[in-house]
């Protein structure tokens, strides 16, 4: 089974970004910041346990959203800034790689580019959609700094190879654990 790990913004930010997306199409994924792109772990239970154990050591951290950018003509995204996110990525990814198939990685800790995807061309978004979505997102982001505290990781999974990713589990950070 394939999994990936992300951080979901709070409800108000999430809803605003989702509204921008859905006016132009279906991104096939909810608004999130990817920590670990999709992978099929060799040892699923161990992989999931590592994610939970690592999350339990992380204190909630600040995340800032600012401006839009693109990965060529393929992806429109909101830029993300967060030292805590960079630290989490640098600590978590090496632990997970030991439980994943060997593969050529496009993304290492040195090349991690945190972002929140608004639209992907392969999902049917056009250049005009990207332009309109970018304008809407820029207007929203210019209303004032958009900051939030990340307090959990969301693990997604794809139970059907031809289906969509779904929420598998939310894993709270240290300090956000239930009493």
Backbone as CSV, one residue per row, in Angstrom:
resi,resn,N_x,N_y,N_z,CA_x,CA_y,CA_z,C_x,C_y,C_z
1,UNK,0.851,-1.174,0.000,0.000,0.000,0.000,0.895,1.235,0.000
2,UNK,0.442,2.287,-0.662,1.193,3.540,-0.685,0.729,4.460,0.431
3,UNK,1.710,5.171,1.010,1.454,6.142,2.066,2.195,7.436,1.733
4,UNK,1.736,8.538,2.307,2.540,9.742,2.358,2.165,10.506,3.616
5,UNK,2.996,11.471,3.969,2.828,12.202,5.225,2.734,13.693,4.921
6,UNK,1.775,14.353,5.570,1.616,15.788,5.379,1.182,16.491,6.647
7,UNK,1.106,17.790,6.541,0.572,18.641,7.601,-0.598,19.408,6.999
8,UNK,-1.717,19.373,7.674,-2.930,20.031,7.202,-3.098,21.338,7.977
9,UNK,-3.340,22.445,7.272,-3.532,23.715,7.980,-4.840,23.718,8.772
10,UNK,-4.977,24.641,9.717,-6.223,24.753,10.484,-7.422,25.004,9.567
11,UNK,-8.598,24.750,10.120,-9.842,24.739,9.346,-10.068,25.999,8.502
12,UNK,-9.889,27.186,9.051,-10.169,28.418,8.306,-9.242,28.557,7.095
13,UNK,-7.950,28.284,7.277,-6.984,28.360,6.178,-7.270,27.244,5.171
14,UNK,-7.478,26.059,5.687,-7.796,24.890,4.856,-8.988,25.192,3.954
15,UNK,-10.061,25.719,4.542,-11.288,25.968,3.784,-11.084,27.030,2.714
16,UNK,-10.347,28.088,3.044,-10.098,29.141,2.060,-9.318,28.595,0.867
17,UNK,-8.289,27.809,1.135,-7.483,27.244,0.045,-8.283,26.209,-0.745
18,UNK,-9.097,25.435,-0.057,-9.952,24.461,-0.743,-10.956,25.174,-1.642
19,UNK,-11.521,26.289,-1.168,-12.462,27.071,-1.976,-11.795,27.576,-3.260
20,UNK,-10.540,28.021,-3.145,-9.810,28.488,-4.325,-9.627,27.331,-5.307
21,UNK,-9.243,26.170,-4.788,-9.045,25.000,-5.655,-10.335,24.586,-6.352
22,UNK,-11.383,24.411,-5.584,-12.601,23.812,-6.129,-13.324,24.722,-7.115
23,UNK,-13.030,26.006,-7.103,-13.610,26.896,-8.109,-13.035,26.616,-9.499
24,UNK,-11.902,25.926,-9.525,-11.199,25.704,-10.792,-11.057,24.235,-11.162
25,UNK,-11.347,23.339,-10.253,-11.201,21.928,-10.584,-11.048,21.076,-9.337
26,UNK,-10.546,19.897,-9.549,-10.390,18.899,-8.485,-8.919,18.530,-8.396
27,UNK,-8.264,18.922,-7.327,-6.843,18.639,-7.138,-6.600,17.205,-6.663
28,UNK,-7.654,16.481,-6.358,-7.608,15.085,-5.914,-6.993,14.890,-4.529
29,UNK,-6.579,15.964,-3.882,-6.036,15.904,-2.531,-6.453,17.158,-1.783
30,UNK,-6.652,17.015,-0.493,-6.980,18.181,0.315,-5.752,19.078,0.468
31,UNK,-5.935,20.349,0.833,-4.785,21.222,1.067,-3.903,20.657,2.183
32,UNK,-2.621,20.517,1.891,-1.672,19.976,2.860,-0.257,20.344,2.427
33,UNK,0.664,20.214,3.358,2.094,20.392,3.095,2.704,18.998,3.169
34,UNK,3.291,18.540,2.101,3.862,17.192,2.080,5.188,17.161,2.824
35,UNK,5.313,16.189,3.735,6.569,15.941,4.446,7.302,14.788,3.769
36,UNK,6.568,13.710,3.473,7.123,12.536,2.787,6.226,12.227,1.604
37,UNK,6.762,12.349,0.374,5.958,12.012,-0.798,5.568,10.530,-0.799
38,UNK,4.630,10.152,-1.663,4.139,8.771,-1.679,5.241,7.721,-1.824
39,UNK,5.078,6.682,-1.030,6.029,5.573,-1.019,5.284,4.306,-0.574
40,UNK,5.773,3.163,-1.009,5.248,1.871,-0.543,6.297,1.270,0.380
41,UNK,6.138,1.441,1.694,7.155,0.943,2.629,7.319,-0.571,2.528
42,UNK,8.551,-1.024,2.766,8.815,-2.460,2.791,8.174,-3.096,4.020
43,UNK,8.199,-2.363,5.109,7.679,-2.854,6.382,6.681,-1.825,6.907
44,UNK,5.419,-1.954,6.491,4.403,-0.932,6.785,4.258,-0.640,8.272
45,UNK,4.107,-1.697,9.090,3.889,-1.474,10.531,5.059,-0.732,11.155
46,UNK,6.273,-1.108,10.795,7.452,-0.440,11.335,7.525,1.009,10.857
47,UNK,7.207,1.217,9.589,7.231,2.561,9.005,6.240,3.458,9.745
48,UNK,5.025,2.970,9.943,4.006,3.741,10.647,4.420,4.013,12.093
49,UNK,5.050,3.036,12.717,5.513,3.202,14.103,6.581,4.292,14.192
50,UNK,7.491,4.331,13.226,8.527,5.366,13.209,7.888,6.749,13.095
51,UNK,6.891,6.882,12.235,6.201,8.175,12.086,5.601,8.593,13.430
52,UNK,4.917,7.664,14.088,4.292,7.984,15.381,5.326,8.308,16.443
53,UNK,6.406,7.525,16.503,7.447,7.769,17.502,8.117,9.128,17.283
54,UNK,8.385,9.468,16.031,9.021,10.752,15.737,8.089,11.901,16.086
55,UNK,6.822,11.782,15.725,5.856,12.846,16.030,5.767,13.091,17.531
56,UNK,5.892,12.042,18.313,5.790,12.163,19.768,6.974,12.917,20.373
57,UNK,8.015,13.175,19.577,9.181,13.912,20.082,9.199,15.365,19.606
58,UNK,8.254,15.728,18.745,8.251,17.050,18.121,7.288,17.980,18.854
59,UNK,7.762,19.153,19.175,6.883,20.173,19.746,6.171,20.894,18.599
60,UNK,4.931,21.325,18.818,4.247,22.111,17.782,5.150,23.274,17.333
61,UNK,5.058,23.611,16.053,5.927,24.647,15.508,5.149,25.568,14.571
62,UNK,5.722,26.749,14.356,5.092,27.776,13.523,5.313,27.491,12.039
63,UNK,4.271,27.773,11.265,4.313,27.659,9.808,3.762,28.970,9.245
64,UNK,4.427,29.515,8.232,3.965,30.722,7.550,3.706,30.418,6.087
65,UNK,2.608,30.956,5.582,2.265,30.834,4.170,2.415,32.201,3.538
66,UNK,3.092,32.256,2.396,3.314,33.554,1.755,3.542,33.368,0.264
67,UNK,2.771,34.047,-0.520,2.965,34.074,-1.960,2.750,32.748,-2.670
68,UNK,2.595,32.831,-3.975,2.452,31.631,-4.795,3.657,31.509,-5.715
69,UNK,3.856,30.317,-6.208,4.935,30.040,-7.141,4.535,28.787,-7.914
70,UNK,5.379,28.384,-8.847,5.080,27.192,-9.638,6.317,26.310,-9.751
71,UNK,6.059,25.058,-10.032,7.096,24.153,-10.512,6.822,24.053,-12.013
72,UNK,7.417,24.944,-12.762,7.182,24.996,-14.203,5.712,25.184,-14.511
73,UNK,5.211,24.415,-15.458,3.798,24.482,-15.830,3.006,23.360,-15.174
74,UNK,3.682,22.579,-14.308,3.060,21.386,-13.725,2.274,21.634,-12.452
75,UNK,2.787,22.524,-11.576,2.224,22.667,-10.229,2.200,24.131,-9.813
76,UNK,1.060,24.556,-9.253,0.923,25.873,-8.624,0.852,25.625,-7.123
77,UNK,1.626,26.398,-6.356,1.642,26.173,-4.913,1.777,27.470,-4.130
78,UNK,1.449,27.366,-2.836,1.677,28.439,-1.875,3.017,28.148,-1.212
79,UNK,3.849,29.175,-1.121,5.152,29.022,-0.488,4.995,28.864,1.022
80,UNK,5.832,28.025,1.606,5.773,27.707,3.031,7.132,28.004,3.655
81,UNK,7.119,28.639,4.819,8.341,28.880,5.584,8.137,28.335,6.986
82,UNK,9.096,27.524,7.446,9.010,26.983,8.797,10.303,26.265,9.148
83,UNK,11.015,26.794,10.128,12.226,26.113,10.606,11.877,24.762,11.231
84,UNK,10.761,24.718,11.960,10.337,23.464,12.585,10.038,22.394,11.562
85,UNK,9.453,22.781,10.456,9.142,21.839,9.377,10.426,21.285,8.765
86,UNK,11.400,22.153,8.537,12.684,21.709,7.986,13.379,20.741,8.939
87,UNK,13.324,21.053,10.225,13.952,20.186,11.229,13.247,18.825,11.274
88,UNK,11.922,18.828,11.284,11.157,17.581,11.295,11.514,16.725,10.083
89,UNK,11.532,17.329,8.925,11.861,16.601,7.694,13.256,15.979,7.782
90,UNK,14.226,16.776,8.230,15.611,16.308,8.317,15.770,15.150,9.296
91,UNK,14.965,15.119,10.348,15.058,14.045,11.338,14.249,12.812,10.949
92,UNK,13.094,13.017,10.324,12.190,11.902,10.027,12.590,11.105,8.792
93,UNK,12.940,11.764,7.716,13.164,11.083,6.441,14.262,10.020,6.520
94,UNK,15.418,10.292,7.125,16.437,9.232,7.197,15.952,7.986,7.956
95,UNK,15.130,8.174,8.958,14.599,7.031,9.716,13.635,6.214,8.863
96,UNK,12.852,6.886,8.022,11.895,6.174,7.169,12.569,5.462,6.011
97,UNK,13.615,6.044,5.470,14.275,5.466,4.289,14.786,4.056,4.553
98,UNK,15.152,3.770,5.787,15.627,2.420,6.119,14.525,1.376,5.952
99,UNK,13.275,1.818,5.913,12.125,0.923,5.816,11.432,1.012,4.454
100,UNK,12.101,1.656,3.512,11.520,1.868,2.188,12.409,1.222,1.120
101,UNK,11.809,0.926,-0.034,12.625,0.362,-1.115,13.699,1.353,-1.551
102,UNK,14.829,0.829,-1.977,15.863,1.696,-2.515,15.359,2.279,-3.818
103,UNK,15.476,3.581,-3.957,15.028,4.236,-5.170,15.803,5.523,-5.342
104,UNK,15.849,5.991,-6.547,16.484,7.279,-6.767,15.556,8.333,-6.221
105,UNK,16.041,9.069,-5.285,15.219,10.088,-4.640,15.337,11.414,-5.369
106,UNK,14.220,11.987,-5.725,14.214,13.334,-6.274,14.334,14.337,-5.139
107,UNK,13.937,13.903,-3.943,13.869,14.828,-2.821,14.686,14.307,-1.655
108,UNK,15.736,15.008,-1.309,16.503,14.709,-0.118,16.278,15.851,0.856
109,UNK,16.805,15.725,2.051,16.640,16.804,3.026,17.246,18.099,2.503
110,UNK,18.347,17.978,1.747,18.996,19.174,1.209,18.145,19.838,0.131
111,UNK,17.255,19.081,-0.510,16.445,19.616,-1.599,14.963,19.735,-1.247
112,UNK,14.628,19.572,-0.004,13.242,19.666,0.435,12.740,21.078,0.174
113,UNK,11.633,21.182,-0.515,11.053,22.481,-0.867,9.623,22.514,-0.327
114,UNK,9.453,22.898,0.952,8.105,22.873,1.535,7.154,23.784,0.765
115,UNK,5.979,23.247,0.476,4.972,24.008,-0.264,3.603,23.386,-0.022
116,UNK,2.582,24.160,-0.310,1.207,23.693,-0.199,0.610,23.789,-1.609
117,UNK,0.362,22.651,-2.227,-0.090,22.613,-3.613,-1.515,23.129,-3.752
118,UNK,-1.688,24.040,-4.709,-3.027,24.533,-5.043,-3.606,23.762,-6.230
119,UNK,-2.775,23.456,-7.204,-3.273,22.756,-8.381,-2.152,22.064,-9.127
120,UNK,-2.514,20.962,-9.783,-1.553,20.194,-10.572,-2.115,20.026,-11.982
121,UNK,-1.259,20.245,-12.962,-1.702,20.169,-14.357,-2.292,18.795,-14.683
122,UNK,-1.718,17.735,-14.149,-2.219,16.402,-14.487,-3.624,16.158,-13.935
123,UNK,-4.063,17.011,-13.024,-5.435,16.906,-12.507,-6.413,17.706,-13.367
124,UNK,-5.915,18.334,-14.423,-6.789,19.054,-15.338,-6.753,20.560,-15.215
125,UNK,-5.954,21.094,-14.292,-5.852,22.546,-14.170,-5.080,23.110,-15.364
126,UNK,-5.598,24.185,-15.921,-4.987,24.824,-17.082,-4.134,26.011,-16.654
127,UNK,-3.421,26.587,-17.610,-2.633,27.796,-17.332,-3.547,28.929,-16.872
128,UNK,-4.722,29.023,-17.466,-5.684,30.052,-17.026,-6.157,29.788,-15.599
129,UNK,-6.387,28.519,-15.265,-6.765,28.170,-13.886,-5.656,28.576,-12.924
130,UNK,-4.413,28.253,-13.290,-3.281,28.605,-12.433,-3.215,30.115,-12.220
131,UNK,-3.419,30.869,-13.290,-3.365,32.327,-13.193,-4.455,32.859,-12.270
132,UNK,-5.669,32.366,-12.441,-6.784,32.806,-11.608,-6.596,32.375,-10.156
133,UNK,-6.196,31.124,-9.951,-5.973,30.627,-8.590,-4.853,31.394,-7.900
134,UNK,-3.797,31.699,-8.649,-2.681,32.455,-8.090,-3.145,33.842,-7.639
135,UNK,-3.949,34.505,-8.468,-4.469,35.830,-8.100,-5.328,35.756,-6.847
136,UNK,-6.188,34.744,-6.780,-7.057,34.590,-5.605,-6.237,34.297,-4.350
137,UNK,-5.254,33.424,-4.475,-4.416,33.079,-3.323,-3.576,34.276,-2.888
138,UNK,-3.032,35.001,-3.842,-2.240,36.195,-3.503,-3.100,37.219,-2.767
139,UNK,-4.333,37.403,-3.207,-5.241,38.344,-2.526,-5.487,37.882,-1.094
140,UNK,-5.719,36.597,-0.902,-5.938,36.049,0.441,-4.683,36.216,1.299
141,UNK,-3.536,35.888,0.746,-2.289,35.954,1.502,-1.869,37.389,1.798
142,UNK,-2.310,38.340,0.988,-1.928,39.736,1.201,-2.773,40.420,2.273
143,UNK,-3.817,39.736,2.741,-4.672,40.312,3.796,-3.912,40.438,5.107
144,UNK,-2.795,39.806,5.201,-1.977,39.801,6.406,-1.227,38.491,6.433
145,UNK,-0.219,38.438,7.250,0.575,37.218,7.326,-0.319,36.048,7.734
146,UNK,-0.195,34.964,7.033,-0.957,33.756,7.347,-0.003,32.812,8.084
147,UNK,-0.239,32.678,9.366,0.599,31.829,10.215,-0.305,30.832,10.929
148,UNK,0.256,29.668,11.211,-0.450,28.725,12.069,0.557,27.842,12.784
149,UNK,0.089,27.164,13.796,0.930,26.239,14.543,0.602,24.820,14.095
150,UNK,1.609,24.132,13.580,1.441,22.728,13.192,1.488,21.888,14.459
151,UNK,0.461,21.083,14.663,0.383,20.287,15.881,0.261,18.796,15.650
152,UNK,0.295,18.368,14.371,0.145,16.937,14.085,0.585,16.643,12.661
153,UNK,0.904,15.396,12.441,1.142,14.881,11.091,-0.109,14.140,10.652
154,UNK,-0.388,14.174,9.377,-1.472,13.356,8.834,-0.826,12.310,7.925
155,UNK,-1.120,11.065,8.209,-0.672,9.977,7.348,-1.811,9.676,6.381
156,UNK,-1.491,9.666,5.107,-2.456,9.339,4.058,-2.104,7.963,3.506
157,UNK,-3.106,7.285,2.986,-2.848,6.017,2.318,-3.762,5.881,1.115
158,UNK,-3.382,4.970,0.250,-4.132,4.735,-0.979,-4.516,3.255,-1.000
159,UNK,-5.720,2.942,-0.488,-6.116,1.532,-0.390,-6.358,0.884,-1.752
160,UNK,-6.682,1.693,-2.746,-6.937,1.183,-4.096,-5.953,1.889,-5.030
161,UNK,-5.127,1.132,-5.768,-4.135,1.765,-6.630,-4.724,2.770,-7.624
162,UNK,-5.991,2.624,-7.964,-6.618,3.532,-8.918,-7.490,4.592,-8.229
163,UNK,-7.542,4.535,-6.900,-8.372,5.471,-6.147,-7.593,6.686,-5.689
164,UNK,-8.183,7.375,-4.742,-7.586,8.585,-4.179,-6.952,8.278,-2.835
165,UNK,-6.020,9.136,-2.467,-5.463,9.035,-1.123,-6.529,9.447,-0.120
166,UNK,-6.505,8.778,1.012,-7.432,9.042,2.097,-6.642,9.230,3.389
167,UNK,-7.274,9.847,4.369,-6.637,9.973,5.672,-6.555,8.599,6.317
168,UNK,-5.357,8.235,6.715,-5.139,6.994,7.454,-5.209,7.285,8.950
169,UNK,-4.474,8.339,9.356,-4.407,8.639,10.783,-3.760,10.004,10.997
170,UNK,-4.251,10.738,11.996,-3.596,11.959,12.454,-2.756,11.604,13.667
171,UNK,-1.507,12.052,13.655,-0.567,11.726,14.726,-0.144,13.032,15.389
172,UNK,-0.596,13.284,16.618,-0.286,14.558,17.286,1.177,14.661,17.701
173,UNK,1.668,15.905,17.735,3.015,16.187,18.221,2.992,16.201,19.749
174,UNK,4.174,16.126,20.321,4.367,16.233,21.763,3.698,17.526,22.234
175,UNK,2.957,17.466,23.305,2.254,18.650,23.800,0.851,18.734,23.258
176,UNK,0.550,17.997,22.186,-0.791,17.946,21.644,-1.395,16.559,21.845
177,UNK,-0.699,15.734,22.614,-1.188,14.384,22.864,-2.412,14.458,23.782
178,UNK,-3.407,13.597,23.552,-4.584,13.602,24.422,-4.204,13.254,25.868
179,UNK,-4.901,13.845,26.810,-4.596,13.591,28.231,-5.077,12.212,28.652
